[in-house]
Amino acid sequence: MGILRKLKYYTKTALAVTVLSGCAVYGVLCSIFLSLIGKRHLAQWSTARVFYHSFSTLLGIRIKLIHGERLKMLPAIIVGNHQSTLDIFVLGRIFPKGCTVTSKKSLKWIPFLGWFMTLSGTFFLDRSNKEKSVKTLNKALQNLKDKKRALYIFPEGTRSYAQNPMLLPFKKGAFHLAQQAGIPIIPIVVSNTSSLINAKTETFESGEITIEVLEPFPTEGLKPEDVGQFTENIRDQMVAVCERLGYSKTAAELYADETIGNDTTENLDDYETVPNETAEETDLDGKTSAERTSLLSKD
């Protein structure tokens, strides 16, 4: 069993890298084309969706999104927990149109991936030059305010590789930016993914990741000296949700749930967006269950 598990891990890892590389090439071409027609802001969203659907189909991992409609409350700074390289897949599912990211400058020079990030409008930060980084962030803020877009930031600052549902301490940069711009923070929490992909145990399983989008936190009237407490309040709520979501479910666990009747959903699309735990609890009056699911699953 150990040999088979390792074989599956390395095979799926190689496939994941291939998908990522292919999507990076697509991203470069997509960014060039969209720039020519004045739609560059859609390049990251388009590439993210292609990556998500390719990865999900080939590697058997799906996402259950709770309160996804809150991601449309823009402009905003979106913050989320940062666990592993699987976060790229998560971003592929939730990335709003016009959203962009910040990244360390060193990634700019990676073939295809760095080219795509540059062409699609990523804001690169030079950590050795604070003044230049501040100017870059100010430019990003002005852009998202003027065009009602979003900036996605991992406040933990690095991957946690958490083996249990937890979050690292937060850096305050994203929250200071939101306070200065007077725009809300939208937190998202991803269930622990070590049950699906784990380099330590060489595990790569199919299954389901749950993502919950929390209520936006407004910053109107927030003073600079209050940002520290503001940051901790948001982190506390995210930790509570993280612990409640627990671990991502493996395919075997999903099958067991369906077998004993804990999960009556029969279609992958029904997992896409669940604003109030089930699609039937939405306020889309006059729509059938199938119509509601279809509408809520649209990007």
C-alpha positions as CSV (number, residue, x, y, z in Angstrom):
1,M,0.0,0.0,0.0
2,G,2.9,2.4,0.8
3,I,4.4,1.9,-2.7
4,L,1.0,2.5,-4.4
5,R,0.4,5.6,-2.3
6,K,3.8,7.0,-3.3
7,L,3.2,6.1,-6.9
8,K,-0.1,8.0,-6.9
9,Y,1.5,10.9,-5.1
10,Y,4.3,11.4,-7.6
11,T,2.1,10.7,-10.6
12,K,-0.5,13.3,-9.5
13,T,2.2,15.8,-8.5
14,A,3.7,15.5,-12.0
15,L,0.3,15.9,-13.6
16,A,-0.4,19.0,-11.4
17,V,2.9,20.6,-12.4
18,T,2.0,19.9,-16.1
19,V,-1.4,21.5,-15.7
20,L,0.1,24.5,-14.0
21,S,2.8,24.9,-16.7
22,G,0.2,24.6,-19.4
23,C,-2.0,27.2,-17.8
24,A,1.0,29.5,-17.4
25,V,1.5,29.3,-21.2
26,Y,-2.2,29.9,-21.7
27,G,-2.0,32.9,-19.3
28,V,0.7,34.5,-21.3
29,L,-1.2,34.2,-24.6
30,C,-4.5,35.2,-22.9
31,S,-2.9,38.3,-21.3
32,I,-1.4,39.4,-24.6
33,F,-4.8,39.0,-26.4
34,L,-6.9,40.6,-23.7
35,S,-4.4,43.5,-23.5
36,L,-4.8,44.1,-27.2
37,I,-8.6,44.4,-26.8
38,G,-8.4,46.5,-23.6
39,K,-9.5,43.7,-21.3
40,R,-6.2,42.9,-19.5
41,H,-8.0,43.0,-16.1
42,L,-9.7,39.7,-17.0
43,A,-6.5,37.8,-17.7
44,Q,-5.9,36.5,-14.2
45,W,-9.6,35.6,-13.8
46,S,-9.7,33.7,-17.1
47,T,-6.5,31.8,-16.4
48,A,-7.6,31.0,-12.9
49,R,-10.8,29.5,-14.1
50,V,-9.0,27.4,-16.8
51,F,-6.6,26.1,-14.1
52,Y,-9.4,25.3,-11.7
53,H,-11.5,23.3,-14.2
54,S,-8.4,21.5,-15.6
55,F,-7.1,20.6,-12.2
56,S,-10.5,19.6,-10.8
57,T,-11.3,17.4,-13.8
58,L,-7.9,15.6,-14.0
59,L,-7.1,15.3,-10.3
60,G,-10.6,14.7,-8.9
61,I,-10.7,17.6,-6.4
62,R,-13.8,19.7,-6.1
63,I,-14.7,22.8,-4.1
64,K,-17.7,23.6,-2.0
65,L,-18.1,27.4,-1.8
66,I,-20.2,28.9,1.0
67,H,-21.4,32.5,0.7
68,G,-19.6,33.0,-2.6
69,E,-21.9,36.0,-3.4
70,R,-19.9,38.1,-0.9
71,L,-16.9,38.1,-3.3
72,K,-18.9,40.5,-5.5
73,M,-19.0,43.2,-2.8
74,L,-16.2,45.3,-4.4
75,P,-13.9,47.1,-4.1
76,A,-12.2,45.2,-1.3
77,I,-9.1,43.5,-0.1
78,I,-9.6,39.8,0.1
79,V,-7.5,37.9,2.7
80,G,-7.2,34.1,3.1
81,N,-5.3,31.4,4.9
82,H,-2.1,30.2,3.0
83,Q,-1.5,26.5,3.5
84,S,0.3,25.0,0.5
85,T,0.8,25.1,-3.3
86,L,-2.8,23.9,-3.5
87,D,-3.8,27.4,-2.7
88,I,-3.3,28.2,-6.5
89,F,-6.2,25.7,-7.2
90,V,-8.3,27.4,-4.5
91,L,-7.7,30.8,-6.1
92,G,-8.7,29.4,-9.4
93,R,-12.2,28.8,-8.1
94,I,-12.9,32.0,-6.2
95,F,-10.9,34.7,-8.1
96,P,-13.4,37.5,-8.9
97,K,-13.2,39.3,-12.2
98,G,-10.7,42.1,-12.1
99,C,-9.0,40.8,-9.1
100,T,-5.2,40.8,-8.9
101,V,-2.5,39.8,-6.4
102,T,0.7,41.1,-5.0
103,S,3.9,38.9,-5.3
104,K,7.5,39.0,-4.3
105,K,9.6,40.4,-7.1
106,S,11.7,37.3,-7.6
107,L,8.8,35.4,-9.2
108,K,8.8,38.0,-12.0
109,W,11.7,36.2,-13.7
110,I,10.3,32.6,-13.7
111,P,9.6,31.6,-17.3
112,F,6.0,31.7,-18.4
113,L,4.6,32.0,-14.8
114,G,6.4,35.2,-14.2
115,W,5.7,36.4,-17.7
116,F,2.0,35.7,-17.2
117,M,2.0,37.5,-13.9
118,T,3.7,40.6,-15.4
119,L,1.4,40.7,-18.4
120,S,-1.7,40.3,-16.4
121,G,-1.1,43.1,-14.0
122,T,0.4,41.5,-10.8
123,F,1.9,44.1,-8.4
124,F,5.4,43.0,-7.6
125,L,6.9,44.0,-4.3
126,D,10.6,44.5,-3.7
127,R,11.1,43.5,-0.1
128,S,14.5,45.0,0.0
129,N,13.1,48.5,-1.0
130,K,10.3,49.5,1.4
131,E,9.8,52.9,-0.3
132,K,9.3,51.3,-3.7
133,S,7.0,48.7,-2.3
134,V,4.8,51.3,-0.7
135,K,4.5,53.1,-4.0
136,T,3.6,49.9,-5.7
137,L,0.9,49.2,-3.1
138,N,-0.5,52.7,-3.4
139,K,-0.8,52.3,-7.1
140,A,-2.6,49.0,-6.5
141,L,-5.1,50.6,-4.1
142,Q,-5.9,53.5,-6.4
143,N,-6.5,51.0,-9.2
144,L,-8.9,48.8,-7.3
145,K,-10.8,51.8,-5.8
146,D,-11.2,53.6,-9.1
147,K,-12.4,50.4,-11.0
148,K,-14.1,48.7,-8.1
149,R,-11.9,45.6,-8.1
150,A,-10.2,43.4,-5.6
151,L,-6.7,42.7,-4.3
152,Y,-6.0,39.3,-2.9
153,I,-3.4,39.0,0.0
154,F,-2.3,36.2,2.2
155,P,-1.9,37.9,5.6
156,E,0.1,35.0,7.1
157,G,2.9,36.0,4.7
158,T,4.1,32.5,4.0
159,R,2.7,29.0,3.6
160,S,1.9,27.3,6.9
161,Y,1.9,23.7,5.6
162,A,-0.5,23.2,8.6
163,Q,-1.2,19.6,9.5
164,N,-4.3,20.7,11.5
165,P,-6.9,23.5,11.2
166,M,-4.9,26.6,12.3
167,L,-3.6,29.9,11.1
168,L,-0.2,31.6,11.6
169,P,0.0,35.1,13.1
170,F,-1.1,37.8,10.7
171,K,1.0,40.6,9.2
172,K,-0.8,43.9,9.3
173,G,0.0,45.2,5.9
174,A,-3.3,44.2,4.2
175,F,-5.3,45.7,7.0
176,H,-3.4,49.0,7.0
177,L,-4.0,49.2,3.2
178,A,-7.7,48.7,3.7
179,Q,-7.8,51.4,6.4
180,Q,-5.9,53.9,4.3
181,A,-8.2,53.3,1.3
182,G,-11.4,53.1,3.3
183,I,-12.4,49.8,1.7
184,P,-13.6,46.6,3.4
185,I,-11.7,43.4,4.2
186,I,-13.3,40.2,2.9
187,P,-11.9,37.2,4.7
188,I,-12.1,33.7,3.3
189,V,-11.3,30.5,5.1
190,V,-10.2,27.2,3.4
191,S,-10.6,23.9,5.1
192,N,-7.3,22.2,6.0
193,T,-6.0,20.5,2.9
194,S,-3.3,18.2,4.5
195,S,-5.9,15.4,4.3
196,L,-5.7,15.6,0.5
197,I,-2.2,16.7,-0.3
198,N,0.6,16.1,2.1
199,A,4.3,16.1,1.1
200,K,5.3,14.7,4.5
201,T,3.3,11.5,4.1
202,E,3.5,11.6,0.3
203,T,-0.3,11.7,0.0
204,F,-2.3,13.1,-2.9
205,E,-6.0,12.2,-2.7
206,S,-9.1,13.1,-4.6
207,G,-11.8,14.8,-2.5
208,E,-13.6,18.1,-1.6
209,I,-12.2,21.4,-0.2
210,T,-14.6,23.7,1.6
211,I,-14.2,27.5,1.3
212,E,-16.3,29.9,3.4
213,V,-16.5,33.6,2.6
214,L,-17.0,35.7,5.8
215,E,-19.0,38.9,6.0
216,P,-17.0,42.0,4.8
217,F,-15.4,44.0,7.6
218,P,-15.8,47.7,6.9
219,T,-13.0,50.2,7.6
220,E,-14.9,53.5,7.6
221,G,-13.9,55.5,10.6
222,L,-11.1,53.1,11.6
223,K,-8.1,54.9,12.9
224,P,-4.5,53.8,12.2
225,E,-3.9,53.0,15.9
226,D,-6.8,50.6,15.9
227,V,-5.6,48.5,13.0
228,G,-3.8,46.1,15.2
229,Q,-6.9,45.2,17.2
230,F,-8.9,45.2,13.9
231,T,-6.5,42.6,12.5
232,E,-6.7,40.4,15.6
233,N,-10.5,40.5,15.5
234,I,-10.6,39.3,11.9
235,R,-8.0,36.6,12.6
236,D,-10.0,35.4,15.6
237,Q,-13.1,34.9,13.5
238,M,-11.1,33.2,10.8
239,V,-9.6,30.8,13.3
240,A,-13.0,29.9,14.6
241,V,-14.3,29.2,11.1
242,C,-11.1,27.3,10.3
243,E,-11.6,25.0,13.3
244,R,-15.3,24.5,12.4
245,L,-14.6,23.6,8.8
246,G,-11.9,21.1,9.9
247,Y,-10.2,18.9,7.3
248,S,-11.0,18.7,3.6
249,K,-12.9,15.5,2.8
250,T,-11.3,12.6,0.9
251,A,-13.2,10.8,-1.8
252,A,-13.6,7.9,0.5
253,E,-15.2,10.1,3.2
254,L,-17.5,11.7,0.7
255,Y,-18.6,8.2,-0.4
256,A,-19.2,7.2,3.2
257,D,-21.3,10.3,3.8
258,E,-23.5,9.7,0.7
259,T,-23.9,6.0,1.6
260,I,-25.2,6.7,5.1
261,G,-27.4,9.6,3.9
262,N,-25.5,12.5,5.3
263,D,-25.1,14.0,1.8
264,T,-27.9,13.8,-0.8
265,T,-26.2,15.9,-3.4
266,E,-25.8,14.0,-6.7
267,N,-24.2,16.6,-8.9
268,L,-20.8,18.3,-8.7
269,D,-22.5,21.6,-9.7
270,D,-24.5,21.5,-6.5
271,Y,-21.3,21.9,-4.5
272,E,-20.1,25.0,-6.3
273,T,-21.8,27.8,-4.3
274,V,-23.9,27.4,-1.1
275,P,-24.7,30.8,0.2
276,N,-26.6,29.6,3.3
277,E,-25.3,26.1,3.7
278,T,-27.8,24.8,1.0
279,A,-28.8,26.3,-2.3
280,E,-32.5,26.1,-1.3
281,E,-32.0,28.7,1.4
282,T,-31.1,31.5,-1.0
283,D,-33.4,34.5,-1.7
284,L,-33.8,33.7,-5.5
285,D,-37.5,33.6,-5.3
286,G,-39.4,32.1,-8.2
287,K,-36.5,29.9,-9.3
288,T,-36.5,26.1,-9.4
289,S,-33.8,24.3,-7.5
290,A,-31.9,23.5,-10.7
291,E,-32.2,27.1,-11.9
292,R,-31.0,28.4,-8.5
293,T,-27.9,26.1,-8.6
294,S,-27.2,27.2,-12.2
295,L,-27.4,30.9,-11.3
296,L,-25.3,30.6,-8.2
297,S,-22.6,28.6,-9.9
298,K,-22.0,31.3,-12.5
299,D,-18.8,33.3,-12.1
